[in-house]
Amino acid sequence: METFLEFFREVLKGIVREIGAYFFRKNFLEQVHEKTTLRRRKQKGGSRKK
């Protein structure tokens, strides 16, 4: 019975660790890579020859 409880405890630790890593990755790391504002293309000045 004691070994089953140790095994169950380790499984729960792994599950909690994976869930924490998932939410950390989703909330913090993806926000860094998102563009917060849309960027406009720079308009080139002057006359253009075709």
C-alpha positions in Angstrom: 0.0 0.0 0.0 2.8 2.4 0.8 4.6 1.9 -2.5 1.3 2.6 -4.3 0.9 5.9 -2.4 4.5 6.8 -3.4 3.8 5.9 -7.0 0.6 7.9 -7.0 2.3 10.9 -5.4 5.0 10.9 -8.1 2.4 10.7 -10.8 0.5 13.6 -9.4 3.8 15.6 -9.1 4.4 15.0 -12.8 0.9 16.0 -13.8 1.1 19.2 -11.8 4.5 20.0 -13.3 3.3 19.5 -16.8 0.2 21.6 -16.3 2.3 24.4 -14.8 4.7 24.3 -17.7 1.8 24.4 -20.2 0.2 27.5 -18.7 3.6 29.2 -18.3 4.4 28.6 -22.0 0.9 29.7 -23.1 0.7 32.8 -21.0 4.2 34.2 -20.9 6.2 32.9 -23.8 3.5 33.3 -26.5 2.8 36.9 -25.4 6.4 37.8 -26.1 6.2 36.5 -29.7 2.9 38.2 -30.5 2.9 41.5 -32.3 1.0 43.9 -30.1 0.2 46.5 -32.8 -0.1 46.0 -36.5 2.7 47.7 -38.4 2.1 49.8 -41.5 4.5 49.6 -44.5 6.7 52.6 -44.8 5.7 54.7 -47.8 8.5 55.6 -50.1 8.7 59.2 -51.0 9.7 60.8 -54.3 8.8 60.0 -57.9 9.1 56.5 -59.2 10.2 55.6 -62.7 8.8 52.5 -64.4 
